[in-house]
C-alpha cells in the first residue's frame, strides 16, 4: 500500500475509489500527567505525550489502510492528519485521504 501526501504516487492513478479515513480518540493517563507536570517544571520535551500522540497517529493510519484495502485500493493519495479535542483530556487523531488504484509498476 502506497501512502502519500502528494496527489500522485509516482504511478498513474487508474481509478479513484473514494475518501478513506481512520481515527482514534485517546485520553491522558493520570500517571503520565504526573510525570508531565514534573517535566513542565524542569523544561524539555514531554516524552509521555509525544509517545501517546505517535501511537494515536499510527493507529489512525492502520485504520485508514484497512479501509482502503477493503475497497481494493493499492494506494492513498492526498493523505492528511487532523486533530480535535473531544473533551478535556481526550483528543481525536484523524487520518484521511483518497483511495486509488494505480497502474502497475514498470520494471
N, CA and C atoms as an extended XYZ file, in Angstrom:
321
Properties=species:S:1:pos:R:3:atomname:S:1:resname:S:1:resid:I:1 pbc="F F F"
N         0.859       -1.176        0.000 N   UNK     1
C         0.000        0.000        0.000 CA  UNK     1
C         0.899        1.230        0.000 C   UNK     1
N         0.696        2.089       -0.987 N   UNK     2
C         1.430        3.347       -1.066 CA  UNK     2
C         0.595        4.433       -0.394 C   UNK     2
N         1.186        5.107        0.579 N   UNK     3
C         0.546        6.227        1.257 CA  UNK     3
C         1.377        7.470        0.977 C   UNK     3
N         0.740        8.516        0.454 N   UNK     4
C         1.494        9.722        0.129 CA  UNK     4
C         0.655       10.975        0.358 C   UNK     4
N         1.343       12.033        0.735 N   UNK     5
C         0.659       13.307        0.930 CA  UNK     5
C         0.478       14.057       -0.386 C   UNK     5
N         1.147       13.601       -1.433 N   UNK     6
C         1.025       14.246       -2.739 CA  UNK     6
C        -0.204       13.727       -3.469 C   UNK     6
N        -0.514       14.339       -4.584 N   UNK     7
C        -1.686       13.921       -5.365 CA  UNK     7
C        -1.367       12.794       -6.344 C   UNK     7
N        -0.092       12.416       -6.433 N   UNK     8
C         0.275       11.275       -7.268 CA  UNK     8
C         1.214       10.386       -6.473 C   UNK     8
N         1.259        9.138       -6.845 N   UNK     9
C         2.052        8.158       -6.108 CA  UNK     9
C         3.231        7.656       -6.930 C   UNK     9
N         3.661        8.437       -7.921 N   UNK    10
C         4.759        8.005       -8.772 CA  UNK    10
C         4.319        7.071       -9.888 C   UNK    10
N         3.063        6.688       -9.879 N   UNK    11
C         2.466        5.871      -10.928 CA  UNK    11
C         1.121        6.484      -11.256 C   UNK    11
N         0.656        6.348      -12.490 N   UNK    12
C        -0.646        6.919      -12.842 CA  UNK    12
C        -1.792        6.300      -12.041 C   UNK    12
N        -2.729        7.141      -11.638 N   UNK    13
C        -3.949        6.676      -10.970 CA  UNK    13
C        -4.893        6.170      -12.047 C   UNK    13
N        -5.340        4.917      -11.917 N   UNK    14
C        -6.259        4.348      -12.907 CA  UNK    14
C        -7.708        4.421      -12.457 C   UNK    14
N        -7.912        4.521      -11.126 N   UNK    15
C        -9.284        4.591      -10.619 CA  UNK    15
C        -9.283        5.253       -9.241 C   UNK    15
N       -10.195        6.183       -9.055 N   UNK    16
C       -10.400        6.812       -7.750 CA  UNK    16
C       -11.544        6.074       -7.071 C   UNK    16
N       -11.276        5.558       -5.861 N   UNK    17
C       -12.261        4.742       -5.153 CA  UNK    17
C       -13.035        5.512       -4.094 C   UNK    17
N       -12.521        6.651       -3.689 N   UNK    18
C       -13.244        7.467       -2.721 CA  UNK    18
C       -12.413        7.824       -1.503 C   UNK    18
N       -13.024        8.602       -0.646 N   UNK    19
C       -12.364        9.059        0.571 CA  UNK    19
C       -12.301        7.921        1.579 C   UNK    19
N       -11.148        7.796        2.222 N   UNK    20
C       -10.979        6.831        3.310 CA  UNK    20
C       -10.453        7.578        4.527 C   UNK    20
N       -10.753        7.029        5.686 N   UNK    21
C       -10.313        7.674        6.909 CA  UNK    21
C       -10.101        6.636        7.998 C   UNK    21
N        -9.338        7.043        8.958 N   UNK    22
C        -9.129        6.239       10.155 CA  UNK    22
C        -8.954        7.194       11.309 C   UNK    22
N        -9.556        6.886       12.433 N   UNK    23
C        -9.428        7.784       13.572 CA  UNK    23
C        -9.340        7.002       14.867 C   UNK    23
N        -8.856        7.677       15.881 N   UNK    24
C        -8.806        7.132       17.224 CA  UNK    24
C        -8.952        8.291       18.197 C   UNK    24
N        -9.545        8.019       19.330 N   UNK    25
C        -9.660        9.012       20.393 CA  UNK    25
C        -8.845        8.486       21.563 C   UNK    25
N        -7.936        9.302       22.012 N   UNK    26
C        -7.068        8.921       23.128 CA  UNK    26
C        -7.238        9.898       24.279 C   UNK    26
N        -7.137        9.375       25.485 N   UNK    27
C        -7.195       10.238       26.657 CA  UNK    27
C        -5.884       10.147       27.417 C   UNK    27
N        -5.653       11.163       28.203 N   UNK    28
C        -4.439       11.191       29.010 CA  UNK    28
C        -4.567       10.174       30.130 C   UNK    28
N        -3.434        9.785       30.661 N   UNK    29
C        -3.347        8.813       31.740 CA  UNK    29
C        -2.821        9.533       32.978 C   UNK    29
N        -3.427        9.295       34.120 N   UNK    30
C        -3.046       10.000       35.341 CA  UNK    30
C        -1.548        9.890       35.620 C   UNK    30
N        -0.995        8.701       35.468 N   UNK    31
C         0.446        8.513       35.695 CA  UNK    31
C         1.285        9.355       34.752 C   UNK    31
N         0.885        9.409       33.489 N   UNK    32
C         1.601       10.239       32.511 CA  UNK    32
C         1.441       11.719       32.846 C   UNK    32
N         0.266       12.098       33.304 N   UNK    33
C         0.041       13.501       33.668 CA  UNK    33
C         0.960       13.941       34.793 C   UNK    33
N         1.139       13.090       35.787 N   UNK    34
C         2.020       13.429       36.904 CA  UNK    34
C         3.450       13.612       36.410 C   UNK    34
N         3.922       12.689       35.561 N   UNK    35
C         5.267       12.823       35.001 CA  UNK    35
C         5.384       14.074       34.145 C   UNK    35
N         4.331       14.392       33.394 N   UNK    36
C         4.347       15.564       32.531 CA  UNK    36
C         4.429       16.852       33.347 C   UNK    36
N         3.763       16.892       34.497 N   UNK    37
C         3.827       18.078       35.360 CA  UNK    37
C         5.265       18.321       35.798 C   UNK    37
N         5.949       17.263       36.203 N   UNK    38
C         7.345       17.411       36.603 CA  UNK    38
C         8.209       17.861       35.428 C   UNK    38
N         7.931       17.327       34.262 N   UNK    39
C         8.694       17.694       33.064 CA  UNK    39
C         8.464       19.164       32.728 C   UNK    39
N         7.237       19.647       32.902 N   UNK    40
C         6.942       21.058       32.653 CA  UNK    40
C         7.718       21.973       33.588 C   UNK    40
N         7.944       21.521       34.806 N   UNK    41
C         8.675       22.329       35.778 CA  UNK    41
C        10.134       22.494       35.365 C   UNK    41
N        10.752       21.406       34.939 N   UNK    42
C        12.184       21.458       34.594 CA  UNK    42
C        12.417       21.778       33.122 C   UNK    42
N        11.390       21.713       32.317 N   UNK    43
C        11.516       22.019       30.890 CA  UNK    43
C        11.874       20.794       30.071 C   UNK    43
N        11.784       20.941       28.765 N   UNK    44
C        12.118       19.857       27.852 CA  UNK    44
C        10.889       19.215       27.238 C   UNK    44
N        11.158       18.256       26.394 N   UNK    45
C        10.079       17.549       25.709 CA  UNK    45
C         9.286       16.699       26.698 C   UNK    45
N         7.985       16.664       26.510 N   UNK    46
C         7.118       15.832       27.351 CA  UNK    46
C         6.976       14.486       26.636 C   UNK    46
N         7.933       13.613       26.915 N   UNK    47
C         8.017       12.322       26.217 CA  UNK    47
C         6.742       11.503       26.333 C   UNK    47
N         6.070       11.590       27.472 N   UNK    48
C         4.859       10.805       27.697 CA  UNK    48
C         3.773       11.168       26.686 C   UNK    48
N         3.636       12.459       26.397 N   UNK    49
C         2.626       12.896       25.432 CA  UNK    49
C         3.091       12.675       23.999 C   UNK    49
N         4.383       12.825       23.752 N   UNK    50
C         4.920       12.558       22.411 CA  UNK    50
C         4.622       11.118       22.008 C   UNK    50
N         4.842       10.188       22.928 N   UNK    51
C         4.582        8.774       22.656 CA  UNK    51
C         3.091        8.530       22.442 C   UNK    51
N         2.248        9.160       23.265 N   UNK    52
C         0.803        8.997       23.144 CA  UNK    52
C         0.303        9.444       21.777 C   UNK    52
N         0.771       10.601       21.312 N   UNK    53
C         0.335       11.131       20.011 CA  UNK    53
C         0.868       10.264       18.870 C   UNK    53
N         2.117        9.814       18.970 N   UNK    54
C         2.689        8.955       17.930 CA  UNK    54
C         1.897        7.652       17.804 C   UNK    54
N         1.524        7.064       18.929 N   UNK    55
C         0.722        5.828       18.898 CA  UNK    55
C        -0.654        6.089       18.284 C   UNK    55
N        -1.247        7.225       18.597 N   UNK    56
C        -2.554        7.568       18.036 CA  UNK    56
C        -2.460        7.743       16.519 C   UNK    56
N        -1.403        8.417       16.033 N   UNK    57
C        -1.230        8.579       14.580 CA  UNK    57
C        -1.094        7.236       13.887 C   UNK    57
N        -0.307        6.331       14.470 N   UNK    58
C        -0.116        5.009       13.863 CA  UNK    58
C        -1.420        4.223       13.821 C   UNK    58
N        -2.203        4.297       14.892 N   UNK    59
C        -3.481        3.582       14.898 CA  UNK    59
C        -4.429        4.166       13.856 C   UNK    59
N        -4.473        5.483       13.732 N   UNK    60
C        -5.325        6.120       12.718 CA  UNK    60
C        -4.882        5.690       11.318 C   UNK    60
N        -3.565        5.649       11.068 N   UNK    61
C        -3.059        5.193        9.761 CA  UNK    61
C        -3.418        3.736        9.495 C   UNK    61
N        -3.296        2.891       10.511 N   UNK    62
C        -3.656        1.472       10.357 CA  UNK    62
C        -5.125        1.325        9.967 C   UNK    62
N        -5.984        2.102       10.581 N   UNK    63
C        -7.418        2.031       10.281 CA  UNK    63
C        -7.717        2.578        8.892 C   UNK    63
N        -7.037        3.645        8.491 N   UNK    64
C        -7.192        4.183        7.138 CA  UNK    64
C        -6.760        3.136        6.112 C   UNK    64
N        -5.622        2.504        6.337 N   UNK    65
C        -5.098        1.494        5.416 CA  UNK    65
C        -6.058        0.317        5.295 C   UNK    65
N        -6.635       -0.120        6.410 N   UNK    66
C        -7.597       -1.230        6.381 CA  UNK    66
C        -8.829       -0.854        5.564 C   UNK    66
N        -9.308        0.379        5.717 N   UNK    67
C       -10.477        0.825        4.947 CA  UNK    67
C       -10.152        0.886        3.458 C   UNK    67
N        -8.949        1.361        3.123 N   UNK    68
C        -8.539        1.442        1.717 CA  UNK    68
C        -8.420        0.039        1.112 C   UNK    68
N        -7.825       -0.884        1.840 N   UNK    69
C        -7.693       -2.272        1.344 CA  UNK    69
C        -9.061       -2.901        1.118 C   UNK    69
N       -10.010       -2.623        2.003 N   UNK    70
C       -11.361       -3.177        1.863 CA  UNK    70
C       -12.024       -2.691        0.575 C   UNK    70
N       -11.619       -1.522        0.085 N   UNK    71
C       -12.149       -1.003       -1.188 CA  UNK    71
C       -11.386       -1.544       -2.397 C   UNK    71
N       -10.297       -2.263       -2.143 N   UNK    72
C        -9.479       -2.782       -3.238 CA  UNK    72
C        -8.402       -1.811       -3.695 C   UNK    72
N        -8.087       -0.833       -2.878 N   UNK    73
C        -7.078        0.176       -3.239 CA  UNK    73
C        -5.673       -0.381       -3.070 C   UNK    73
N        -4.748        0.171       -3.836 N   UNK    74
C        -3.340       -0.129       -3.607 CA  UNK    74
C        -2.561        1.142       -3.275 C   UNK    74
N        -3.304        2.244       -3.067 N   UNK    75
C        -2.666        3.485       -2.659 CA  UNK    75
C        -3.671        4.457       -2.064 C   UNK    75
N        -3.147        5.396       -1.296 N   UNK    76
C        -3.940        6.509       -0.778 CA  UNK    76
C        -3.145        7.767       -1.071 C   UNK    76
N        -3.758        8.690       -1.811 N   UNK    77
C        -3.094        9.946       -2.149 CA  UNK    77
C        -3.756       11.087       -1.371 C   UNK    77
N        -3.040       12.195       -1.265 N   UNK    78
C        -3.579       13.353       -0.561 CA  UNK    78
C        -3.768       13.091        0.922 C   UNK    78
N        -2.914       12.254        1.499 N   UNK    79
C        -3.038       11.878        2.907 CA  UNK    79
C        -2.827       13.091        3.811 C   UNK    79
N        -3.710       13.252        4.777 N   UNK    80
C        -3.633       14.354        5.735 CA  UNK    80
C        -3.978       13.843        7.132 C   UNK    80
N        -3.554       14.609        8.135 N   UNK    81
C        -3.905       14.343        9.525 CA  UNK    81
C        -4.654       15.533       10.083 C   UNK    81
N        -5.559       15.267       10.986 N   UNK    82
C        -6.263       16.317       11.711 CA  UNK    82
C        -6.411       15.888       13.153 C   UNK    82
N        -6.545       16.862       14.019 N   UNK    83
C        -6.773       16.576       15.426 CA  UNK    83
C        -7.886       17.468       15.940 C   UNK    83
N        -8.575       16.995       16.942 N   UNK    84
C        -9.595       17.814       17.595 CA  UNK    84
C        -9.747       17.347       19.034 C   UNK    84
N       -10.088       18.275       19.882 N   UNK    85
C       -10.329       17.939       21.278 CA  UNK    85
C       -11.766       17.450       21.415 C   UNK    85
N       -11.929       16.264       21.970 N   UNK    86
C       -13.252       15.675       22.144 CA  UNK    86
C       -13.829       16.091       23.496 C   UNK    86
N       -13.004       16.059       24.509 N   UNK    87
C       -13.367       16.518       25.847 CA  UNK    87
C       -12.076       16.920       26.539 C   UNK    87
N       -12.180       17.492       27.727 N   UNK    88
C       -10.965       17.860       28.432 CA  UNK    88
C       -10.182       16.590       28.736 C   UNK    88
N        -8.973       16.522       28.225 N   UNK    89
C        -8.134       15.354       28.456 CA  UNK    89
C        -8.243       14.278       27.398 C   UNK    89
N        -9.078       14.460       26.358 N   UNK    90
C        -9.201       13.462       25.290 CA  UNK    90
C        -9.195       14.159       23.938 C   UNK    90
N        -8.472       13.563       22.988 N   UNK    91
C        -8.369       14.150       21.657 CA  UNK    91
C        -8.493       13.069       20.597 C   UNK    91
N        -9.013       13.479       19.448 N   UNK    92
C        -9.123       12.590       18.292 CA  UNK    92
C        -7.978       12.888       17.340 C   UNK    92
N        -7.394       11.835       16.792 N   UNK    93
C        -6.443       11.950       15.697 CA  UNK    93
C        -7.099       11.287       14.496 C   UNK    93
N        -7.195       12.026       13.399 N   UNK    94
C        -7.862       11.569       12.191 CA  UNK    94
C        -6.871       11.571       11.038 C   UNK    94
N        -6.811       10.470       10.302 N   UNK    95
C        -6.045       10.383        9.066 CA  UNK    95
C        -7.056       10.216        7.940 C   UNK    95
N        -6.883       10.976        6.852 N   UNK    96
C        -7.823       10.858        5.736 CA  UNK    96
C        -7.106       11.110        4.419 C   UNK    96
N        -7.677       10.567        3.359 N   UNK    97
C        -7.112       10.711        2.028 CA  UNK    97
C        -8.033       10.081        1.000 C   UNK    97
N        -7.532        9.954       -0.217 N   UNK    98
C        -8.306        9.386       -1.313 CA  UNK    98
C        -7.728        8.030       -1.703 C   UNK    98
N        -8.551        6.991       -1.618 N   UNK    99
C        -8.134        5.640       -2.003 CA  UNK    99
C        -8.137        5.545       -3.526 C   UNK    99
N        -7.073        4.957       -4.073 N   UNK   100
C        -6.934        4.849       -5.521 CA  UNK   100
C        -6.378        3.486       -5.910 C   UNK   100
N        -6.612        3.156       -7.180 N   UNK   101
C        -5.912        2.043       -7.814 CA  UNK   101
C        -4.870        2.662       -8.732 C   UNK   101
N        -3.699        2.076       -8.746 N   UNK   102
C        -2.578        2.619       -9.511 CA  UNK   102
C        -2.227        1.695      -10.682 C   UNK   102
N        -1.656        2.290      -11.717 N   UNK   103
C        -1.152        1.492      -12.830 CA  UNK   103
C        -0.015        0.621      -12.322 C   UNK   103
N         0.172       -0.552      -12.927 N   UNK   104
C         1.274       -1.428      -12.495 CA  UNK   104
C         2.620       -0.728      -12.622 C   UNK   104
N         3.523       -1.085      -11.718 N   UNK   105
C         4.865       -0.513      -11.757 CA  UNK   105
C         5.606       -1.064      -12.972 C   UNK   105
N         6.345       -0.168      -13.625 N   UNK   106
C         7.157       -0.593      -14.768 CA  UNK   106
C         8.503       -1.086      -14.276 C   UNK   106
N         8.950       -2.196      -14.789 N   UNK   107
C        10.249       -2.747      -14.384 CA  UNK   107
C        11.375       -2.219      -15.219 C   UNK   107
